[in-house]
Amino acid sequence: MIGKTLGNRYEIIEKIGGGGMALVYKAKCNLLNRYVAIKVLRKEFVNDEEFIEKFNRESQSAASLSHPNIVNIYDVGVEDNIYYIVMEYINGITLKQHIKNKGKLSPLEMLKISINIAKAINNAHKNNIIHRDIKPHNIMITEEGQIKVTDFGIARAVTSSTITQTNSMMGSVHYSSPEQAKGRYTDVKSDIYSLGIVMYEMITGKLPFNGESPISVALMHIQDELKSPRELDDSIPLNIDKIIRKATEKEKSLRYENVEELLKDLELAKNNLDEDVIIMNNFEDSPTQVMPIIDNNNVKDEEKKEPSLERKKPKKKKKPQKKKSKKWTAILAILLALLVTAGAVGGFLILQKNSSDDEVEVPNFVGDTLKEAEAKAEELGLEILVVEEKFSEEYDEGLIMSQNKEEGRTVVVGNVIEVVVSKGIELVKIPKIIGQYYNNAKILLNDVDLEEGEVTEEFSDLPVNIVIRQSPEAGEEIAKGSKVNYVISKGPEVKLTTVPTLIGSNVDSAKNSLSAYNLKLGEIEYEYNNEVPEGIIFKQSHASGEEIEEGKSVNISISKGSEPKSDPKPDPKPVTKSFKFTLPESDEDRDVQVQIYKEQNGKRELVYEDTHNTSEGETPSISITGQGTMIITAYYDGEKASSKEVEF
């Protein structure tokens, strides 16, 4: 990938990271002359259509986020089966590296970083995006100390069925919520739990759960109690301990309801480091109680123990009336049955009478105005009741679009017919997409239930893929589901021209020729040329007839004429130089045989030979005659002692 250019503008410079889903590269945007980070999907995923669709959808959703604590996404593209996201390049370190460098963070620094992370997550949640992979590795600290949350790669737009895929656990297991570990429903509270674990690691320097395998760590998140930060370090402020424990509750209902609640407590703790100001759940210390089953025996027993005020009054004893009560109960039951039967028979007879004398067929009211329907119903002795009004693409506003009793059905006079009246076509306001990248334009239109219409391209001074026009215009109201056409920039228009023939002309003529073709004269080199007269062009950087961009420069080479002949240099004369050679050191004075050789072009010649005593220290001056570069070598008692190159 190094050296490759994506989208005809992003030149890959170096690899700077990678994860399980993608590799990250530093790149240069040649259009805007700035560095960017490019996340490239790993090759093993490019043939998975479902994954690719998810990758595109999620990256476009993440591109809609704009917050100072969120890494910006500039572009999304595919080229030669390479799927990539172009992001803001952050020159800094990860929060994980920062924790490793410091061991653990101070309470104030931990709270400041946590507040910035929470603000980023809160912005994403407000845009219906759950991160689902909050961990220190995905949080960058710039050289200026700014916090940036990155890697929304596995984030997904929230819907009513946002459920982690079966048998797969997304996110890093050390920071995953219990529901993620179980593969259950994930929501904003899952991000809150993960942030709680990050806060735990920042303030203690340790992870709450560690195991031999991801499975064992996941089980700990599900089953094991999280040790309080103050159990590890009692100097940790109580407020921070409370916030972390509430954020990392295994039961979702006991966690913070949303990130805004968490932010309030973090700000409160930051401004009151030494005071206990955080209020936990009212029921946090209440033990679970088993309530006794209430039955008649229990009630009687309790009444015996604690008689009511009424029972404190003396009462006369009565004789048992069991037989008499049973008798009256039977009589009442028989009378009630007779009354019900009589009512049913009477009602049946009335219905029979009405059905034979006052029945009408229900007409079709669909398509009528309410006034027309009411008039039609009145003639038949029926009533119209509007139960609902709905938007409709099929029926104009004010027309009846459905009725609860079908046409042709027989009903009794006086019956009520329930109808639904059309509100007409639902209108939505068109958002402004001019100035947005094309992928953001799609998201903005989808958010208001509008569709992308015809998308065309034009040359402009704006960057590539920026929307430069839209139709209809922003602010207009159109039917829901309508299409909006727009034009995106192709960047500045490149005009081509043909390079003229410059060889054989002089510099002035070359300038005029290039100007006529909207080209410029570039660098001029002067060289000797035995075949071309002085002042004449013999070489040009772009060939004659070649098509290049207007405004480009063409370099030329001009002849200086024939190269002057130099007089032959006389052979150098032999030179004589004097040399002294240091004799070897010895504990006892002894005689040493000295031999001096000179060597040139593979030929070796002995120039001196004599015996000297080591007490002399060095040889007397030895004259050696030579010419050019020679190698002088000294031997003592037949062994090589020194060698050097000498210029004569």
C-alpha positions in Angstrom: 0.0 0.0 0.0 2.9 2.4 0.7 3.2 4.8 -2.3 -0.3 4.0 -3.6 -2.7 6.9 -4.3 -6.4 6.4 -3.4 -9.2 8.4 -4.9 -6.7 10.2 -7.1 -5.7 12.4 -4.1 -4.7 10.4 -1.0 -1.0 9.3 -1.3 -0.2 6.5 1.3 3.0 7.4 3.2 3.3 4.9 6.0 1.5 2.4 8.2 0.7 3.8 11.7 -1.6 1.1 13.2 -4.2 -1.6 12.8 -6.9 -3.6 14.5 -9.0 -6.7 13.9 -11.1 -5.0 11.2 -8.8 -2.6 9.4 -5.3 -1.2 8.9 -4.5 2.5 9.4 -2.1 4.5 7.3 -0.8 8.0 7.3 -1.5 9.7 3.9 -1.0 13.0 2.2 -4.1 14.7 0.6 -2.6 16.2 -2.5 -5.7 18.3 -3.2 -5.9 20.1 0.2 -2.1 19.7 1.0 -2.6 18.1 4.4 -2.0 14.9 6.2 -4.9 12.5 6.9 -5.3 9.0 8.4 -6.8 6.3 6.2 -8.4 3.2 7.6 -8.4 0.4 5.1 -10.6 -2.6 5.5 -8.7 -5.9 5.9 -8.7 -8.2 2.8 -10.5 -11.0 4.6 -13.7 -8.9 4.8 -13.9 -7.5 1.3 -15.8 -10.5 -0.1 -18.4 -10.5 2.7 -21.3 -8.5 1.2 -23.2 -8.2 4.5 -20.1 -6.9 6.2 -19.3 -4.4 3.4 -22.8 -3.0 3.5 -22.5 -2.6 7.3 -19.0 -1.0 6.9 -20.4 1.6 4.4 -23.5 2.3 6.4 -21.6 2.7 9.7 -18.8 4.8 8.3 -21.3 7.2 6.6 -23.2 7.5 9.9 -20.0 8.2 11.8 -19.1 10.8 9.1 -22.1 12.9 10.2 -20.7 13.5 13.6 -19.0 16.8 14.3 -17.6 17.5 17.7 -14.2 18.8 19.0 -13.7 15.6 21.0 -14.5 13.3 18.0 -12.0 12.5 15.2 -13.5 13.9 12.0 -14.2 11.6 9.1 -13.6 13.4 5.8 -14.4 10.8 3.1 -15.4 7.2 2.4 -14.5 5.4 -0.8 -13.7 2.1 -2.6 -11.1 1.6 -5.3 -9.7 -1.7 -6.7 -11.6 -3.7 -4.0 -10.0 -1.5 -1.3 -12.6 -0.1 1.1 -11.3 2.9 3.0 -12.3 5.8 5.4 -10.4 9.1 5.4 -10.1 10.6 8.8 -8.4 13.5 10.6 -4.8 12.7 11.3 -3.9 13.0 15.0 -0.3 13.6 16.0 -0.2 12.3 19.6 -0.6 9.1 21.7 -3.4 6.9 22.9 -4.9 7.1 26.4 -3.6 3.5 26.9 0.0 4.7 26.3 -0.6 7.7 28.6 -1.7 5.4 31.4 1.2 3.1 30.9 3.6 6.1 30.9 2.2 7.5 34.2 1.1 4.3 36.0 -2.1 5.9 37.0 -3.6 9.4 36.7 -4.3 12.0 39.3 -8.0 12.5 40.3 -8.2 15.9 38.6 -6.6 14.7 35.3 -8.8 11.6 35.3 -12.0 13.7 35.7 -11.0 16.2 33.0 -10.2 13.4 30.5 -13.5 11.5 31.5 -15.6 14.7 30.9 -14.1 15.1 27.4 -14.7 11.5 26.5 -18.3 11.7 27.9 -19.0 14.8 25.8 -17.9 13.0 22.7 -20.1 9.9 23.5 -23.0 12.1 24.4 -22.8 13.8 21.0 -22.8 10.5 19.2 -25.8 9.2 21.3 -27.8 12.4 20.4 -27.1 11.5 16.7 -28.4 7.9 17.3 -25.0 6.3 17.2 -23.6 3.9 19.9 -19.8 3.5 19.9 -19.8 0.0 21.4 -16.0 -0.1 21.6 -15.0 2.5 24.1 -11.5 1.7 25.4 -8.2 3.7 26.0 -6.8 2.4 22.7 -9.6 4.4 20.8 -9.0 7.6 22.7 -6.2 9.9 21.4 -4.4 12.7 23.3 -3.0 15.3 20.9 0.3 17.1 21.5 -1.8 20.1 22.8 -3.6 17.8 25.3 -6.9 17.7 23.5 -8.9 14.5 23.8 -10.3 12.8 20.6 -12.4 9.7 20.5 -11.9 7.7 17.4 -12.8 4.4 15.7 -16.5 4.4 15.2 -15.7 1.4 12.9 -18.0 -1.0 14.8 -20.6 1.7 15.8 -24.0 1.3 14.3 -27.0 3.7 13.9 -29.5 3.0 16.6 -32.8 1.4 15.7 -35.5 -0.4 17.6 -33.7 -3.6 17.0 -30.1 -2.7 17.8 -28.9 -6.1 18.9 -25.3 -7.5 18.9 -25.0 -10.2 16.3 -25.6 -13.7 17.5 -22.5 -15.6 18.9 -20.3 -12.6 18.3 -18.9 -10.2 20.9 -18.0 -6.8 19.5 -15.6 -4.5 21.2 -12.6 -5.3 23.4 -13.5 -7.8 26.1 -11.7 -6.0 28.9 -14.1 -3.1 28.5 -17.3 -4.8 27.3 -20.5 -4.5 29.3 -22.2 -7.7 30.6 -24.9 -7.4 28.0 -22.2 -7.3 25.2 -20.5 -10.3 26.7 -23.8 -12.2 26.6 -24.5 -11.0 23.0 -27.6 -9.2 24.2 -29.2 -5.8 23.4 -26.8 -2.9 23.6 -27.7 0.7 24.1 -26.3 4.0 25.5 -25.8 2.3 28.9 -23.4 -0.2 27.3 -21.1 2.8 26.4 -21.5 4.1 29.9 -20.3 0.8 31.4 -17.2 0.7 29.1 -16.4 4.3 30.0 -16.7 3.3 33.7 -14.0 0.6 33.1 -11.8 3.2 31.4 -12.2 5.5 34.4 -11.4 2.6 36.7 -8.1 2.0 34.8 -7.2 5.7 34.7 -7.6 6.2 38.5 -6.1 2.8 39.7 -3.7 2.0 36.9 -5.3 -1.5 36.7 -8.1 -3.3 34.9 -10.8 -4.7 37.2 -10.9 -8.1 35.4 -8.1 -10.1 33.9 -8.0 -13.7 32.8 -6.2 -16.3 30.7 -8.6 -16.0 27.8 -11.2 -13.5 26.4 -14.0 -16.0 27.5 -12.8 -16.0 31.1 -12.7 -12.2 31.2 -16.2 -12.0 29.6 -17.5 -14.3 32.3 -16.0 -12.1 35.0 -17.9 -9.1 33.6 -21.1 -11.2 33.8 -20.6 -12.9 37.2 -17.9 -11.4 39.3 -18.3 -8.4 41.6 -16.2 -5.4 40.6 -13.8 -4.5 43.4 -14.3 -0.9 44.5 -11.5 1.5 43.4 -11.1 2.6 47.1 -10.4 -1.0 48.1 -7.2 -0.8 45.9 -6.3 2.8 47.0 -8.1 4.5 49.8 -6.7 7.9 48.7 -9.1 7.9 45.7 -11.9 10.5 46.4 -15.2 9.0 47.4 -17.0 10.9 44.6 -14.9 9.2 41.9 -15.4 5.8 43.6 -19.2 6.3 43.6 -19.3 7.5 39.9 -17.3 4.5 38.7 -19.4 2.0 40.8 -22.7 3.5 39.4 -21.4 3.5 35.8 -20.3 -0.2 36.0 -23.4 -1.7 37.6 -24.0 -5.1 36.1 -27.8 -4.4 36.1 -28.5 -1.8 33.5 -31.3 -0.2 35.4 -28.9 0.7 38.2 -26.5 2.6 35.9 -26.7 6.2 34.8 -29.8 6.7 32.7 -27.8 8.6 30.0 -24.4 10.2 29.5 -25.8 13.7 30.4 -26.5 12.4 34.0 -22.9 11.0 34.2 -21.5 14.4 32.9 -23.3 16.2 35.7 -21.8 14.0 38.4 -18.3 14.3 36.8 -18.5 18.1 36.7 -19.8 18.0 40.3 -16.9 15.8 41.4 -14.3 17.9 39.6 -15.5 21.1 41.4 -15.7 19.3 44.8 -12.8 16.9 45.0 -12.6 16.7 48.8 -16.3 16.8 49.6 -18.8 13.9 49.3 -21.4 15.4 47.0 -22.5 12.4 44.7 -25.8 10.9 45.5 -26.1 7.2 44.7 -29.3 5.2 44.0 -31.7 5.5 47.0 -31.9 1.7 47.2 -28.2 0.9 46.9 -27.9 -0.2 50.6 -31.3 -1.7 51.0 -31.1 -5.5 51.3 -33.4 -7.7 49.3 -36.3 -8.9 51.4 -38.6 -11.9 50.8 -42.2 -10.9 51.4 -44.5 -13.5 53.0 -47.3 -14.9 50.9 -50.6 -13.4 52.1 -53.5 -15.9 52.6 -56.6 -16.2 54.7 -54.8 -18.1 57.5 -52.1 -15.4 57.7 -54.7 -12.7 57.9 -56.5 -14.5 60.7 -53.4 -15.1 62.6 -52.3 -11.4 62.3 -55.8 -10.3 63.3 -55.6 -12.5 66.4 -52.2 -10.9 67.3 -53.2 -7.2 66.6 -57.1 -6.9 66.7 -58.6 -3.9 64.9 -60.2 -1.0 66.7 -63.6 -2.4 65.8 -62.9 -5.7 67.4 -62.0 -4.0 70.6 -65.7 -3.2 71.0 -67.7 -5.9 72.8 -70.0 -7.8 70.4 -72.9 -10.1 71.0 -72.5 -13.7 70.2 -74.6 -15.0 67.3 -75.6 -18.5 66.6 -74.2 -20.1 63.4 -76.4 -19.4 60.3 -74.6 -21.7 57.8 -77.6 -23.7 56.6 -79.8 -20.6 56.2 -77.1 -18.7 54.2 -76.7 -21.6 51.8 -80.5 -21.7 51.1 -80.7 -18.0 50.3 -77.7 -18.2 48.1 -79.3 -20.9 45.9 -82.5 -18.9 45.6 -80.7 -15.7 44.5 -78.7 -17.6 41.9 -81.9 -19.1 40.3 -83.5 -15.6 40.2 -80.4 -14.1 38.6 -80.3 -16.8 35.9 -84.0 -16.2 35.1 -83.4 -12.5 34.7 -80.4 -13.0 32.4 -82.3 -15.4 30.2 -85.3 -13.1 30.0 -83.0 -10.2 29.0 -81.3 -12.3 26.3 -84.6 -13.4 24.8 -86.0 -9.9 24.8 -82.9 -8.5 23.1 -83.0 -11.3 20.5 -86.6 -10.5 19.7 -85.8 -6.8 19.4 -82.9 -7.5 17.1 -85.1 -9.8 15.0 -87.7 -7.1 14.6 -85.1 -4.5 13.6 -83.4 -6.8 11.2 -86.5 -7.5 9.4 -87.8 -4.0 9.3 -84.8 -1.4 9.6 -81.7 -2.9 7.8 -79.6 -1.1 5.2 -76.6 -1.9 3.1 -73.4 0.0 3.8 -72.4 2.2 0.8 -68.8 3.0 -0.2 -67.6 6.1 1.5 -63.9 5.8 0.4 -62.9 8.7 -1.8 -65.8 10.9 -0.6 -65.3 14.2 1.3 -66.6 14.1 4.9 -69.5 16.3 3.9 -70.5 14.0 1.0 -70.2 10.9 3.3 -72.3 12.5 6.0 -75.1 13.4 3.5 -75.0 9.9 2.0 -75.1 8.3 5.5 -78.0 10.6 6.7 -80.2 9.4 3.8 -79.7 5.8 5.0 -80.1 6.5 8.7 -76.4 5.9 9.5 -73.8 8.1 11.3 -70.2 8.9 10.3 -67.5 9.1 13.0 -64.0 10.2 12.1 -61.6 8.1 14.3 -58.3 9.1 12.8 -56.5 11.4 10.3 -53.5 10.0 8.4 -51.1 11.2 5.8 -51.7 9.5 2.4 -50.0 9.6 -1.0 -53.1 8.0 -2.6 -55.9 10.3 -1.3 -56.0 14.1 -1.3 -56.5 16.0 1.9 -60.0 15.8 3.3 -61.0 12.6 1.5 -62.1 9.4 3.3 -59.4 6.7 2.9 -60.9 3.8 4.8 -64.1 2.7 6.6 -64.5 0.0 9.4 -67.6 -1.6 7.8 -67.2 -2.9 4.2 -69.4 -1.8 1.3 -72.4 -4.0 0.8 -72.6 -5.2 4.4 -76.1 -5.2 6.0 -76.4 -3.1 9.2 -79.2 -1.9 11.4 -80.4 1.7 10.9 -78.6 4.0 13.4 -75.3 2.2 13.1 -72.1 4.2 13.3 -69.5 3.9 10.5 -66.0 4.7 11.6 -63.8 6.3 8.9 -60.2 7.5 8.5 -59.7 10.8 6.7 -56.6 11.7 4.6 -54.3 14.5 5.7 -52.9 14.5 2.2 -49.2 14.0 1.3 -46.8 14.5 4.3 -44.5 17.4 3.6 -40.9 17.7 4.9 -38.5 20.6 4.8 -35.5 20.1 2.5 -32.2 20.3 4.4 -29.2 22.4 3.1 -26.7 19.9 1.6 -24.6 22.5 -0.3 -21.1 22.5 1.1 -21.4 19.0 2.4 -19.5 15.9 1.2 -21.7 13.7 -0.9 -21.8 10.9 1.7 -23.0 13.4 4.3 -25.6 14.7 1.9 -27.1 11.2 1.7 -27.4 11.0 5.5 -29.0 14.4 5.8 -31.6 13.5 3.2 -32.3 10.1 4.8 -32.8 11.8 8.2 -35.9 13.6 6.8 -37.1 10.7 4.7 -36.1 12.1 1.4 -34.3 10.2 -1.3 -31.2 10.9 -3.4 -32.1 11.9 -6.9 -29.9 12.4 -9.9 -26.3 13.1 -8.8 -24.1 14.8 -11.4 -20.5 16.2 -11.4 -19.1 19.5 -12.5 -15.7 21.2 -12.4 -15.4 23.8 -9.7 -12.9 25.5 -7.4 -14.3 23.5 -4.4 -12.7 20.2 -3.3 -13.7 16.9 -5.0 -17.1 15.4 -3.8 -18.4 18.6 -2.2 -22.1 19.5 -3.1 -22.1 22.7 -5.1 -25.9 22.9 -6.1 -29.1 21.2 -5.1 -32.6 21.0 -6.6 -35.2 21.7 -5.0 -33.4 24.3 -2.8 -33.0 24.1 0.9 -36.0 25.2 3.0 -38.7 24.2 0.5 -41.3 21.8 1.6 -41.9 18.7 -0.6 -43.6 15.3 -0.2 -42.0 12.8 2.1 -40.0 10.2 0.0 -39.4 12.7 -2.8 -36.0 12.9 -4.6 -33.5 15.7 -4.3 -31.0 16.2 -7.2 -27.6 17.6 -6.5 -24.3 18.4 -8.2 -21.0 17.5 -6.7 -17.6 19.0 -7.5 -15.0 17.3 -9.7 -12.4 19.8 -8.5 -10.8 22.4 -10.7 -11.0 21.8 -14.4 -7.8 20.5 -16.0 -7.2 21.9 -19.6 -4.7 20.2 -21.8 -2.5 21.7 -24.5 0.0 20.3 -27.0 3.8 20.8 -26.5 5.4 22.7 -29.5 8.7 21.7 -31.1 11.5 23.7 -29.4 14.5 21.7 -30.6 16.5 23.6 -33.3 15.2 27.1 -32.2 16.8 29.7 -29.8 15.6 30.7 -26.4 13.5 33.7 -27.5 11.7 31.7 -30.2 11.0 29.0 -27.6 9.4 31.5 -25.2 7.1 32.7 -27.9 6.1 29.2 -29.0 5.4 28.1 -25.4 3.3 31.2 -24.7 1.2 30.5 -27.8 0.3 27.1 -26.3 -0.3 28.5 -22.7 2.9 26.9 -21.4 5.8 28.4 -19.6 9.6 28.2 -20.1 11.1 26.3 -17.2 14.8 25.7 -16.3 17.5 26.3 -18.9 20.7 24.2 -18.9 23.8 25.1 -21.0 25.9 22.2 -22.2 28.7 21.6 -24.7 27.5 19.8 -27.8 29.8 19.1 -30.7 26.9 18.6 -33.1 24.7 21.6 -32.3 25.7 25.2 -32.8 26.0 27.5 -29.8 22.7 29.1 -28.6 20.5 26.4 -30.2 18.1 24.2 -28.2 19.0 20.5 -28.5 16.8 19.0 -25.8 13.3 19.6 -24.2 11.8 18.0 -21.1 8.4 17.2 -22.7 8.4 15.7 -26.2 6.9 17.6 -29.1 3.2 16.8 -29.6 2.7 15.5 -26.0 -0.5 16.7 -24.2 0.1 18.3 -20.9 -1.9 20.6 -18.5 -2.0 24.3 -19.4 0.3 26.4 -17.3 3.0 23.7 -16.9 6.7 24.5 -17.5 8.9 22.9 -20.1 12.7 22.7 -19.4 15.3 23.1 -22.2 19.0 22.4 -22.8 20.9 24.9 -25.0 24.2 24.1 -26.7 27.4 25.9 -25.7 29.0 24.8 -28.9 31.8 22.4 -29.3 33.8 21.5 -26.2 37.3 23.1 -26.4 40.3 20.8 -26.8 42.7 20.9 -23.9 46.5 20.7 -24.3 47.9 17.3 -23.4 49.5 17.4 -19.9 53.2 16.4 -19.8 54.0 13.2 -18.0 54.9 13.9 -14.4 58.6 13.8 -13.5 60.0 11.4 -10.8 60.1 12.8 -7.3 62.4 11.8 -4.5 61.2 11.8 -0.9 62.9 10.9 2.4 61.3 8.6 5.0 62.2 7.3 8.5 60.8 4.1 10.0 60.3 3.4 13.7 62.1 0.3 14.9 60.2 -2.3 17.0 60.4 -1.9 20.8 62.3 -4.6 22.8 63.2 -5.3 26.4 66.7 -6.2 25.3 68.7 -4.5 22.6 68.9 -6.6 19.5 69.6 -6.4 15.8 66.8 -6.2 13.3 66.9 -6.8 9.6 65.0 -3.9 7.8 63.6 -4.2 4.3 61.7 -1.4 2.5 59.6 -2.0 -0.7 57.8 0.3 -3.0 54.9 -1.0 -5.1 53.0 0.5 -8.1 50.6 -1.1 -10.7 51.3 -4.5 -9.3 55.1 -4.2 -9.6 57.2 -4.5 -6.4 60.7 -3.3 -5.9 63.1 -3.5 -2.9 64.5 0.0 -2.3 66.4 -0.4 1.0 67.9 -3.3 3.1 70.1 -3.1 6.2 70.5 -4.3 9.8 69.8 -1.9 12.7 69.8 -2.2 16.5 66.5 -1.6 18.3 68.3 0.8 20.6 68.5 3.2 17.7 64.7 3.8 17.9 64.3 4.5 14.2 66.1 4.1 10.9 68.1 6.9 9.4 66.5 8.9 6.5 65.8 6.6 3.5 65.4 8.3 0.1 62.8 6.8 -2.2 62.2 8.0 -5.8 58.7 7.6 -7.3 56.1 8.9 -9.7 52.4 9.1 -9.1 50.8 7.0 -6.3 52.9 4.3 -4.7 52.6 2.0 -1.7 55.6 1.9 0.7 55.9 -1.2 3.0 58.4 -1.9 5.8 59.4 -5.4 6.9 61.3 -6.3 10.2 63.0 -9.7 10.2 60.8 -10.7 7.3 57.5 -9.7 9.0 55.3 -6.9 7.6 55.5 -4.0 10.1 53.8 -1.1 8.3 52.3 0.0 4.9 51.1 3.4 3.6 50.1 5.0 0.3 52.3 7.9 -0.8 51.7 10.5 -3.6 55.0 11.4 -5.5 
